[in-house]
Amino acid sequence: MVASAQLETPTTTWGIYGDRAWISGGGSARLLLKLPSRPRKAGKATVASGGRVYVKCFLTVVDASGNRSRKTIRISPTGT
């Protein structure tokens, strides 16, 4: 399982450090996405000024046969 993400503001898209984990059939894993300080500060400034910010997360799973499945979710943070 591989997770990656990006922080999107009205003027810029920032990369977020992803994570990956091996899991057995039917198992689960917790993946940690790390937001670097420059994009975090830019996101906070955009939210504080009333702009829209969101994080787009991509989760990719590859089974034993090599079949890939990808899911994208969009998170809209609020506050600081």
GROMACS elastic network, one bead per residue, 0.5 to 0.9 nm:
[ bonds ]
;  ai    aj funct       b0    kb
    1    19     6  0.85639   500
    1    20     6  0.55747   500
    1    21     6  0.54071   500
    1    22     6  0.61992   500
    1    23     6  0.73128   500
    1    29     6  0.82954   500
    1    31     6  0.88191   500
    1    59     6  0.71399   500
    1    60     6  0.57300   500
    1    62     6  0.66378   500
    1    63     6  0.89997   500
    2    18     6  0.75115   500
    2    19     6  0.60466   500
    2    21     6  0.66423   500
    2    22     6  0.88056   500
    2    31     6  0.81834   500
    2    58     6  0.81178   500
    2    59     6  0.57869   500
    2    60     6  0.51476   500
    2    61     6  0.64720   500
    2    62     6  0.86872   500
    3    18     6  0.54299   500
    3    19     6  0.53696   500
    3    20     6  0.60719   500
    3    21     6  0.88749   500
    3    31     6  0.68529   500
    3    32     6  0.82123   500
    3    33     6  0.75012   500
    3    57     6  0.71431   500
    3    58     6  0.56777   500
    3    60     6  0.64122   500
    3    61     6  0.88923   500
    4    15     6  0.85277   500
    4    16     6  0.68556   500
    4    17     6  0.67287   500
    4    19     6  0.66864   500
    4    20     6  0.86796   500
    4    33     6  0.70353   500
    4    56     6  0.86221   500
    4    57     6  0.59028   500
    4    58     6  0.52343   500
    4    59     6  0.66297   500
    4    60     6  0.85809   500
    5    14     6  0.88814   500
    5    15     6  0.65830   500
    5    16     6  0.53383   500
    5    17     6  0.72895   500
    5    18     6  0.66056   500
    5    33     6  0.73585   500
    5    55     6  0.67813   500
    5    56     6  0.54916   500
    5    58     6  0.57534   500
    5    59     6  0.85841   500
    6    13     6  0.66327   500
    6    14     6  0.55174   500
    6    16     6  0.52064   500
    6    17     6  0.85659   500
    6    35     6  0.88163   500
    6    54     6  0.84537   500
    6    55     6  0.56623   500
    6    56     6  0.54148   500
    6    57     6  0.66546   500
    6    58     6  0.87100   500
    7    12     6  0.83313   500
    7    13     6  0.57410   500
    7    14     6  0.50501   500
    7    15     6  0.64221   500
    7    16     6  0.69197   500
    7    35     6  0.83871   500
    7    39     6  0.72494   500
    7    40     6  0.85226   500
    7    43     6  0.77032   500
    7    53     6  0.72680   500
    7    54     6  0.59146   500
    7    56     6  0.64809   500
    7    57     6  0.88406   500
    8    11     6  0.79205   500
    8    12     6  0.60929   500
    8    14     6  0.63428   500
    8    15     6  0.88501   500
    8    43     6  0.81645   500
    8    52     6  0.85328   500
    8    53     6  0.57753   500
    8    54     6  0.54652   500
    8    55     6  0.61245   500
    8    56     6  0.75020   500
    9    12     6  0.52767   500
    9    13     6  0.62117   500
    9    14     6  0.83353   500
    9    42     6  0.81791   500
    9    43     6  0.68221   500
    9    46     6  0.71407   500
    9    51     6  0.76753   500
    9    52     6  0.63542   500
    9    54     6  0.68815   500
    9    55     6  0.89662   500
   10    13     6  0.82714   500
   10    46     6  0.84356   500
   10    51     6  0.72985   500
   10    52     6  0.67348   500
   10    53     6  0.72184   500
   13    39     6  0.86459   500
   14    38     6  0.89078   500
   14    39     6  0.60399   500
   15    18     6  0.89145   500
   15    35     6  0.79528   500
   15    36     6  0.84384   500
   15    39     6  0.80679   500
   16    33     6  0.66169   500
   16    34     6  0.59289   500
   16    35     6  0.50977   500
   16    36     6  0.68238   500
   16    39     6  0.84084   500
   17    32     6  0.86206   500
   17    33     6  0.56893   500
   17    34     6  0.50387   500
   17    35     6  0.64299   500
   17    36     6  0.76609   500
   18    31     6  0.81237   500
   18    32     6  0.70978   500
   18    33     6  0.50877   500
   18    34     6  0.68376   500
   19    31     6  0.57328   500
   19    32     6  0.59499   500
   19    33     6  0.62432   500
   19    34     6  0.85775   500
   20    31     6  0.66060   500
   20    32     6  0.85759   500
   21    29     6  0.67963   500
   21    30     6  0.82041   500
   21    31     6  0.72816   500
   22    29     6  0.80976   500
   23    26     6  0.80696   500
   23    27     6  0.57001   500
   23    28     6  0.64201   500
   23    29     6  0.68383   500
   24    27     6  0.52811   500
   24    28     6  0.79722   500
   25    28     6  0.86326   500
   25    63     6  0.87162   500
   35    38     6  0.85001   500
   35    39     6  0.68851   500
   35    40     6  0.62805   500
   36    39     6  0.59133   500
   36    40     6  0.62687   500
   36    41     6  0.88440   500
   37    41     6  0.60648   500
   37    42     6  0.85528   500
   38    41     6  0.52472   500
   38    42     6  0.62072   500
   38    43     6  0.86118   500
   39    43     6  0.59973   500
   39    44     6  0.85444   500
   40    43     6  0.51200   500
   40    44     6  0.61999   500
   40    45     6  0.86261   500
   41    44     6  0.51286   500
   41    45     6  0.61361   500
   41    46     6  0.85940   500
   42    45     6  0.51303   500
   42    46     6  0.61560   500
   42    47     6  0.86735   500
   43    46     6  0.51093   500
   43    47     6  0.61919   500
   43    48     6  0.85184   500
   43    51     6  0.89845   500
   43    52     6  0.88273   500
   43    53     6  0.63754   500
   43    54     6  0.85252   500
   43    80     6  0.87605   500
   44    47     6  0.51773   500
   44    48     6  0.60189   500
   44    49     6  0.86163   500
   44    53     6  0.87052   500
   44    79     6  0.80447   500
   44    80     6  0.57073   500
   45    48     6  0.50463   500
   45    49     6  0.62179   500
   45    50     6  0.87395   500
   45    51     6  0.85294   500
   45    80     6  0.86148   500
   46    49     6  0.52276   500
   46    50     6  0.63931   500
   46    52     6  0.68941   500
   46    53     6  0.69153   500
   47    50     6  0.51248   500
   47    51     6  0.51852   500
   47    52     6  0.63334   500
   47    53     6  0.65757   500
   47    77     6  0.84753   500
   47    78     6  0.72607   500
   47    79     6  0.69427   500
   47    80     6  0.72038   500
   48    51     6  0.73765   500
   48    79     6  0.76108   500
   48    80     6  0.72550   500
   52    76     6  0.80275   500
   52    77     6  0.89044   500
   53    75     6  0.88482   500
   53    76     6  0.63575   500
   53    77     6  0.69024   500
   53    78     6  0.85671   500
   54    74     6  0.67015   500
   54    75     6  0.55028   500
   54    77     6  0.62058   500
   55    73     6  0.83065   500
   55    74     6  0.57528   500
   55    75     6  0.50850   500
   55    76     6  0.64216   500
   55    77     6  0.76864   500
   56    72     6  0.69175   500
   56    73     6  0.58478   500
   56    75     6  0.63489   500
   56    76     6  0.87971   500
   57    71     6  0.82267   500
   57    72     6  0.56105   500
   57    73     6  0.52772   500
   57    74     6  0.62619   500
   57    75     6  0.78162   500
   58    70     6  0.69470   500
   58    71     6  0.58680   500
   58    73     6  0.66676   500
   58    74     6  0.89653   500
   59    69     6  0.82595   500
   59    70     6  0.56185   500
   59    71     6  0.52509   500
   59    72     6  0.63963   500
   59    73     6  0.83944   500
   60    68     6  0.68325   500
   60    69     6  0.56959   500
   60    71     6  0.65508   500
   60    72     6  0.88331   500
   61    67     6  0.81848   500
   61    68     6  0.57119   500
   61    69     6  0.52773   500
   61    70     6  0.64459   500
   61    71     6  0.87626   500
   62    65     6  0.78617   500
   62    66     6  0.56740   500
   62    67     6  0.54782   500
   62    69     6  0.64815   500
   62    70     6  0.88663   500
   63    66     6  0.53765   500
   63    67     6  0.55230   500
   63    68     6  0.67648   500
   63    69     6  0.85155   500
   64    67     6  0.74847   500
   77    80     6  0.84358   500
